[in-house]
Amino acid sequence: MSAPETTARKHWIDNLRWVTVLLVLFYHVIYFYNNKGVFGGIGGFGPYPECKQYQDIVMYILYPWFMPLLFILAGVSARYALEKYDGKTWFKARTRKLLVPATIGLLVFQWMVGYFNTAVAAQDGTFDGMPVVAKYFMWAISGTGPLWFIQDLWLFSLILLPVRKLDGKNKLYEACGKAFGGKAGIVFLALLGVLFWAAEQLLIRNPRPESLDGLYNLYKPLFYLVPFLMGYFIFAHDAVQEVLGRFWVTLLALAVVAGAILVFTGFGQDNTTPQYLGSPLNCIYGWLACLAMMAWFKARFDRTSAFAGYMTKASFGLYIVHYLVIASLGYMMKQYTQLPPVAMYAILTVAVFALSPLIYEIIRRIPFVRWAALGEKKR
């Protein structure tokens, strides 16, 4: 195994990760009240497509890139971790951190999210007569919500073990460093957008009702595996990161232009359909935004502070717990108040950023719950 390229902690990666997680929290506030009937939301404030909710522009801006970016960063982090630890030790830690919250954590914590996810259906008597124990397990499964991300990530960690053995002498890794970290590196990095587009074509175009097609399109395992492996083989190189940093202004400008065109031409469409996600324009914007965010943070935010240090440690926990705030408070405001939509969005935004850290700090102090919900070892 080759030695690490650098021993200094890359604060820009930490900062980009927690900032992206905060964007996920805000995205879910908007997503919860989307009017397209997308899974996990309670519905908007008018029928789709007649009612255009202009606040949904947030979804058009963020959805094409923020989850692929998190998988890229996860691949980079996996590379760095495996330069310090053997595969068995690393995978054991990944299982505790990822698989435990995504399985046992459903029964301990996420069932509360599932309760509110199914509350709308419960009002029409769908679950009348169902035993409480059966309801509890149904809530637990329904409470998976955003945890699909860590379920995918655990699967990719498992896949990475044989992939590492196939590249035992790091020939592929080193070849990627030379190709993408050289003089033409920025051109090759941009052309990876073709692979990004090709991976989007692996979604099921016309998912069949009452099948697992929709679930597959939600998890998108074959699509997200691509950025994860890109992170591991390509973006973990110091030379590649330096290339990105030199072009941060250009990449950011191109991403803003592509995003503006995408929103202007596509607003009003269902931005979660395979057809929309696989469109060339969506993929161009999504890939440019991934590159631009990495380049920007590499060039301008490679430093830390007390707050950034806390967020680096807490962002995973905030991701785990935040949807309980959104699902519970968002549901109760929509069902039991006459608040105007702008007030609901404002209250829910403040609540998710204020209460998620509080919930995280509480449960991380409860021994068994800390392990089951957060995958954290004994303090």
Secondary structure, DSSP 8 states (H G I E B T S, - for coil): ----S--S--HHHHHHHHHHHHHHHHHHHHHHT-SS--TT----SS-TTTS--GGGHHHHHHTTTHHHHHHHHHHHHHHHHHTTS-HHHHHHHHIIIIIHHHHHHIIIIIHHHHHHHTHHHHHTTTTTT--HHHHHHHHHHHTTGGGHHHHHHHHHHHHHHHHHHHTTT-HHHHHHHHHHSSTTHHHHHHHHHHHHHHHHTTS-SS--TTSSHHHHHHH-HHHHHHHHHHIIIIITSHHHHHHHHHTHHHHHHHHHHHHHHHHHHHTTS-TTSHHHHTSHHHHHHHHHHHHHHHHHHHHH-----HHHHHHHHHHHHHHHHHHHHHHHHHHHHHHH----HHHHHHHHHHHHHHHHHHHHHHHTTSHHHHHHHH-----
